[in-house]
Amino acid sequence: MTAKSKILIVDDDPGITSQLELALSGEYEISTASDVKSGLEALKNGSPNVALLDVALSERAEDRGGFELLKEASRISPFVKVIMVTGVGEKECALEAVRLGAYDFYSKPIELEELKVIIARALHLQSLERENQELARKLSQGSRFPELLGNSEPMRKVFRLVELVAPTEVTVLLTGPSGTGKELVAKAIHRESPREEAPFIPINCGAIPETLLESELFGHTKGAFTGAHRDKIGKFEQADGGTIFLDEIGELPASLQVKLLRFLQDRKIERLGGTQLKELDVRIIAATNQDLKEGISVGKFREDLFYRLAVVSIELPRLRDRGDDIYLLAQHFLELFSEKHQQRNVKFTPQALQRIRHDPWPGNVRELENRIQKGVILSDANRITAEDLGFEVSPEQLQPRTLSQFRSQAEAPFIKQTIDRNSGNLSKTARELGISRTTLYELLERYEISTGG
């Protein structure tokens, strides 16, 4: 038998408490408190799923004890959903609570049916958050590539190609926009290859001046140029027996393209200023965010080198094309940087999650990572807002004028996740959401939600 969800009611009005307890006890396990102290104890000991907190916990008009409990709730119980209760004329106070991380609010006098809907949706969101965290944990622990977090179809294709090419000796070309994780994929290929115990040497061909790049790659002999006071081993020799990762290969100068092509043909290098060839055992993985075929057409990149490098080509998807992977990545970075910066139980506000899901992310995963680290540092009251992440938020977005406007900000992603979890089956989705198929179709049209993958 499934255990009942736990609801904590914190209100100094015994009449309100009794009314709520009577109305909700049939569906939920109810506990109550009447002040901040007992409310804190109930949060610590009762582990409620949802907490209904009255903003004012005394007869004093200036009392805001509910805010104190709200700030402590996420620290005590990371998944608890707080619903604030306001009196007449306290809507601004309730909106402030939402900005501080409350899931929702409702006003007295209480409309029980409306409150039950709010509670049901809060519990639904909580279950989704738990599922996402558990999925992220399983993916990171069970995947052969824990640094490549994702469950979308484009990423499953990447994982499959990595599994196929890693045990081989073929040269691999990684393509895709900046910030999509090409170096992480290169490391995964190396780690899953027979060369795992040998060096993995990365070098960015676009970050080193052309005059120095040949020496960096192939080394030089003493006296090869002014300032060459001793022999130097290049990156290729350092990678002997292992893998060299040539990032931004499209920036490689024409003269070095010739030298790289020669190495791919005979597996020998010659140091700058030297006269002897040295044979090396090095696997090459290259990466670019450019269209190398266009580079070939304008004479910037050698066609013969391109086909030598692209024995197998793996294209990494843009972040915006990875669907709900973005939630997994956001949660991963949140946990990573919360630990690094010693912030406990930090969570995203619903508005922040909405912006994360629907932003185009031109900088891809790297931009997401940087923004979330910034958000963790700037967050207040253990909640990361859209503003903390660097998004511009209009007053209308921060302060919805009605309860229905606030709900609509969070409703669309919940519906989309439910559709995905039910593999696009709208009948199952409607049943899980507790609505009719007709209502679901109306919501799909209103929020422009696709039922595809």
C-alpha positions in Angstrom: 0.0 0.0 0.0 1.4 3.4 -1.0 2.2 5.7 2.0 0.3 8.9 2.2 2.1 12.2 1.4 2.7 14.3 4.5 1.3 17.8 4.9 2.4 20.2 7.6 0.0 23.0 8.5 1.5 25.9 10.4 -1.1 28.5 11.5 -1.8 30.3 14.7 -5.6 30.3 14.1 -6.9 27.0 15.5 -10.1 27.3 13.5 -8.2 27.4 10.2 -6.0 24.5 11.3 -9.0 22.4 12.2 -10.7 23.2 8.9 -7.7 22.3 6.9 -7.0 19.1 8.9 -10.5 17.9 8.5 -10.6 18.6 4.7 -7.2 17.0 4.0 -6.8 14.1 6.4 -8.6 11.7 4.2 -5.9 12.0 1.4 -2.8 13.0 3.4 -1.0 12.4 6.7 -1.5 15.7 8.5 0.7 17.4 11.2 0.2 20.8 12.7 2.1 23.6 14.4 1.1 27.1 15.6 4.3 29.1 15.8 7.9 29.3 14.4 9.5 27.1 17.1 7.0 24.2 16.7 7.0 24.6 13.0 10.8 24.2 12.8 10.6 21.1 15.0 7.9 19.6 12.7 10.0 20.4 9.6 13.0 18.6 11.1 11.2 15.6 12.6 8.2 15.1 10.3 9.9 15.4 6.8 6.7 16.8 5.2 6.2 16.7 1.5 4.2 20.0 1.5 4.2 22.7 4.1 1.2 25.2 4.4 2.7 28.2 6.1 0.8 31.2 7.3 2.7 34.4 6.6 1.7 36.0 10.0 2.0 33.6 13.0 0.7 36.1 15.6 -1.8 38.9 15.9 0.9 41.5 15.3 0.4 43.0 11.8 4.2 43.2 11.3 4.8 39.6 12.2 6.3 37.6 9.3 7.1 34.3 11.1 6.1 32.3 8.0 9.1 33.9 6.1 11.5 32.6 8.8 10.1 29.1 8.3 10.2 29.5 4.5 14.0 30.3 4.7 14.7 27.3 6.9 12.5 24.8 5.0 14.8 24.2 2.1 17.8 23.8 4.4 16.0 21.3 6.6 14.1 19.4 3.8 15.4 20.0 0.3 12.4 18.6 -1.5 9.6 20.2 0.6 7.2 22.4 -1.3 6.1 25.4 0.7 2.6 27.0 0.0 2.2 30.4 1.7 -1.2 31.4 3.3 -2.0 35.1 3.2 -4.7 37.2 4.7 -6.7 40.0 3.0 -4.4 42.7 1.5 -1.2 40.6 1.8 -0.8 39.7 -1.9 2.5 41.6 -2.2 3.8 39.7 0.8 2.9 36.4 -0.9 4.6 37.4 -4.1 7.8 38.2 -2.1 7.5 34.7 -0.6 7.3 33.2 -4.2 10.5 35.1 -5.1 12.1 33.6 -2.0 11.3 30.1 -3.1 7.7 29.3 -2.1 6.0 27.0 -4.6 2.7 28.9 -4.5 0.3 30.9 -2.3 -3.4 31.1 -1.6 -5.4 33.7 0.2 -8.0 33.5 3.0 -10.8 32.8 3.1 -9.8 29.4 2.0 -11.3 27.7 -1.1 -10.6 24.1 -0.3 -11.0 22.7 -3.9 -8.5 25.3 -5.2 -6.1 24.5 -2.4 -6.3 20.8 -3.1 -5.3 21.4 -6.7 -2.3 23.5 -5.6 -1.2 20.7 -3.2 -1.6 18.0 -5.9 0.5 20.0 -8.4 3.1 20.7 -5.7 3.4 16.9 -5.0 3.6 16.2 -8.7 6.5 18.7 -9.1 8.2 17.1 -6.1 8.0 13.7 -7.6 9.4 15.0 -10.9 12.4 16.6 -9.1 13.1 13.3 -7.2 12.9 11.4 -10.5 15.3 13.8 -12.2 17.8 13.6 -9.4 17.6 9.8 -9.2 17.9 9.6 -13.0 21.0 11.8 -12.9 22.5 9.7 -10.1 21.9 6.5 -12.1 23.2 7.9 -15.3 26.4 9.2 -13.6 27.0 5.9 -11.7 25.8 3.4 -14.3 27.1 5.0 -17.5 30.4 4.1 -19.0 30.8 7.8 -19.6 29.9 9.6 -16.3 31.2 12.9 -17.5 28.8 12.8 -20.5 25.5 13.2 -18.8 22.4 12.9 -20.9 19.5 10.6 -21.9 18.2 12.3 -25.1 18.3 10.6 -28.4 21.1 12.8 -29.9 23.3 12.0 -26.9 22.5 8.2 -27.0 23.7 8.3 -30.6 27.0 10.0 -29.4 27.4 7.3 -26.7 26.9 4.5 -29.2 29.5 5.9 -31.5 32.0 6.4 -28.7 31.5 2.8 -27.7 32.2 1.6 -31.2 35.3 3.7 -32.0 37.0 3.7 -28.6 38.5 0.2 -28.8 39.8 0.8 -32.3 42.8 2.8 -33.6 40.9 5.0 -36.1 41.3 8.7 -36.2 38.2 10.6 -35.0 36.9 14.0 -35.9 34.5 15.6 -33.4 32.3 18.4 -34.7 29.7 20.7 -33.2 29.3 24.2 -31.8 31.6 25.6 -29.1 30.7 24.5 -25.6 29.1 21.1 -26.5 31.7 19.0 -24.7 34.0 17.9 -27.5 37.0 17.5 -25.2 35.0 15.4 -22.7 34.0 13.1 -25.6 37.7 12.9 -26.6 38.7 11.9 -23.0 35.9 9.3 -22.9 37.2 7.7 -26.2 40.7 7.7 -24.7 39.6 6.2 -21.4 37.6 3.4 -23.1 40.5 2.5 -25.4 43.5 0.2 -24.9 45.6 3.4 -24.5 43.8 4.3 -21.2 46.9 4.1 -19.1 49.0 6.1 -21.6 49.0 10.0 -21.8 46.0 12.0 -23.1 47.5 15.3 -24.4 45.2 18.1 -25.4 46.2 21.2 -27.4 44.2 24.1 -28.7 45.5 24.8 -32.2 43.7 28.2 -32.2 45.1 29.4 -28.9 48.9 29.3 -29.8 50.5 31.8 -32.2 51.5 30.3 -35.5 55.2 31.0 -34.9 55.1 28.9 -31.7 52.6 26.2 -32.7 55.0 24.0 -34.7 57.4 23.8 -31.7 54.6 23.0 -29.4 53.3 20.2 -31.5 56.6 18.7 -32.8 59.3 20.0 -30.5 62.5 21.7 -31.5 66.3 21.2 -31.3 68.7 23.4 -29.6 69.5 26.5 -31.8 66.6 25.9 -34.0 65.6 29.6 -33.5 66.5 32.5 -31.3 65.9 31.6 -27.7 66.0 27.8 -28.4 68.6 27.1 -25.7 67.9 23.4 -25.4 66.0 20.6 -27.1 62.3 20.5 -26.5 59.9 17.6 -26.6 56.6 18.5 -28.4 53.1 17.4 -27.6 53.3 14.5 -30.1 56.2 12.9 -28.4 54.6 13.5 -25.0 51.6 11.6 -26.3 53.6 8.6 -27.5 51.7 5.4 -26.8 48.5 7.5 -26.0 46.2 10.0 -27.6 46.7 13.6 -28.7 43.6 15.8 -28.9 43.9 18.6 -31.5 41.1 21.0 -30.6 40.1 23.8 -33.1 41.9 21.9 -35.9 40.3 24.3 -38.4 42.8 26.9 -37.2 45.8 24.8 -38.0 48.1 26.8 -40.4 48.6 25.4 -43.9 52.3 24.6 -43.3 51.4 22.5 -40.3 48.5 20.8 -42.1 51.2 19.4 -44.4 53.3 18.2 -41.5 50.3 16.6 -39.8 49.2 14.9 -43.0 52.7 13.5 -43.3 52.5 12.1 -39.8 49.2 10.5 -40.5 50.7 8.8 -43.5 54.0 7.4 -42.0 53.6 8.0 -38.2 56.9 9.9 -38.0 57.8 13.4 -36.9 60.7 15.7 -37.3 61.5 18.3 -34.7 61.8 21.9 -35.8 65.5 22.5 -36.7 66.2 18.7 -36.6 67.2 16.3 -39.3 66.1 13.0 -37.8 62.7 11.3 -38.1 61.2 9.8 -35.0 58.5 7.1 -35.2 55.7 7.5 -32.7 52.6 5.5 -31.7 50.0 8.3 -31.3 46.2 8.2 -31.8 44.8 11.5 -33.1 41.4 12.9 -32.1 40.6 16.2 -33.7 37.8 18.7 -33.0 36.3 21.7 -34.7 33.3 24.1 -34.5 33.9 25.1 -38.1 32.6 23.7 -41.3 35.8 22.1 -42.7 34.2 21.3 -46.0 33.5 25.0 -46.5 37.2 25.6 -45.5 38.2 23.2 -48.2 36.1 25.0 -50.8 37.9 28.4 -50.0 41.3 26.8 -49.8 41.8 27.2 -46.0 41.8 23.5 -45.2 43.4 20.6 -47.1 40.9 18.1 -48.5 43.3 15.1 -48.1 43.9 16.0 -44.5 40.2 16.2 -43.8 39.5 12.7 -45.0 42.5 11.4 -43.0 41.1 13.0 -39.9 37.4 12.2 -40.4 37.7 8.4 -40.6 34.9 8.5 -38.1 33.0 11.7 -37.5 30.9 12.3 -34.4 28.7 15.4 -34.3 27.8 16.8 -30.9 24.3 18.3 -30.6 23.5 21.8 -29.4 22.2 22.0 -25.9 18.8 23.3 -27.1 18.4 20.2 -29.2 18.9 17.8 -26.2 15.4 18.2 -24.6 15.1 17.5 -20.9 18.9 16.7 -20.7 19.1 20.3 -19.7 17.4 19.6 -16.4 19.9 16.8 -15.7 22.8 19.0 -16.5 21.5 21.9 -14.5 21.0 19.7 -11.5 24.5 18.2 -11.9 26.1 21.6 -12.0 24.0 22.8 -9.1 25.2 20.0 -6.9 28.8 20.4 -8.1 29.0 24.1 -7.4 26.9 24.0 -4.2 29.5 21.6 -2.8 32.5 23.6 -4.2 31.2 26.9 -2.7 29.8 25.2 0.5 26.2 26.0 -0.2 23.7 23.5 1.1 20.3 22.5 -0.3 20.3 25.2 -3.0 17.4 24.9 -5.4 16.1 26.6 -8.5 12.9 28.7 -8.4 10.2 27.6 -10.8 10.9 30.8 -12.9 14.6 29.9 -13.1 13.8 26.3 -14.3 11.5 27.7 -16.9 14.2 30.0 -18.3 16.8 27.2 -18.2 14.5 24.9 -20.2 13.5 27.5 -22.8 16.6 29.6 -23.3 18.4 29.0 -26.7 21.8 28.7 -24.9 24.1 29.9 -27.7 27.1 28.9 -25.6 25.7 25.4 -25.0 26.8 23.3 -22.0 29.7 25.6 -21.1 27.4 28.6 -20.9 25.0 26.6 -18.7 27.8 25.6 -16.4 29.1 29.1 -16.1 25.7 30.6 -15.4 24.8 28.0 -12.7 28.2 28.6 -10.9 27.4 32.3 -10.9 23.8 31.6 -9.7 25.1 29.5 -6.8 27.5 32.3 -5.7 24.8 35.0 -6.0 21.9 33.0 -4.6 20.1 34.2 -1.5 17.9 32.1 0.9 19.2 28.9 -0.8 17.2 29.7 -4.0 18.6 30.5 -7.4 16.4 32.9 -9.3 16.3 33.6 -13.0 18.1 36.9 -12.2 20.8 35.1 -10.3 21.5 33.2 -13.6 21.8 36.4 -15.5 18.5 36.4 -17.3 16.6 39.6 -17.7 13.3 39.3 -15.9 10.5 41.8 -16.4 8.4 43.0 -13.5 5.4 41.0 -15.0 7.5 37.8 -14.8 8.7 38.5 -11.2 5.2 39.6 -10.0 2.4 37.8 -11.7 -0.8 39.7 -11.0 -2.9 36.7 -10.5 -2.5 33.2 -9.1 -3.4 31.7 -12.5 -0.6 33.7 -14.2 2.0 32.3 -11.7 0.8 28.8 -12.2 1.0 29.1 -16.0 4.7 29.9 -15.7 5.4 26.4 -14.3 2.6 24.4 -15.9 4.0 23.9 -19.4 7.2 22.2 -18.5 5.4 19.9 -16.1 3.0 18.8 -18.8 5.9 18.3 -21.3 7.7 16.1 -18.7 4.6 14.0 -18.1 4.1 13.5 -21.8 7.7 12.4 -22.2 7.4 10.0 -19.2 4.4 8.4 -20.9 6.1 8.2 -24.2 3.7 10.6 -25.9 0.6 8.6 -24.8 -1.9 11.4 -24.3 -4.5 9.2 -22.6 -2.0 8.2 -19.9 -0.8 11.7 -19.6 -4.3 13.1 -19.0 -5.0 10.4 -16.4 -1.8 11.2 -14.6 -2.5 14.9 -14.6 -6.0 14.3 -13.4 -7.6 16.1 -16.4 -9.7 15.1 -19.4 -8.1 14.6 -22.9 -10.1 17.6 -24.1 -8.5 19.8 -21.4 -5.0 18.4 -22.2 -5.5 19.2 -25.9 -6.4 22.8 -25.0 -3.3 23.1 -22.8 -1.1 21.6 -25.6 -2.4 24.3 -27.9 -2.2 27.1 -25.4 1.5 26.4 -24.5 2.5 25.2 -28.0 3.7 21.9 -26.6 4.8 19.3 -29.1 3.9 15.6 -28.4 6.9 14.4 -30.4 10.2 13.3 -28.9 
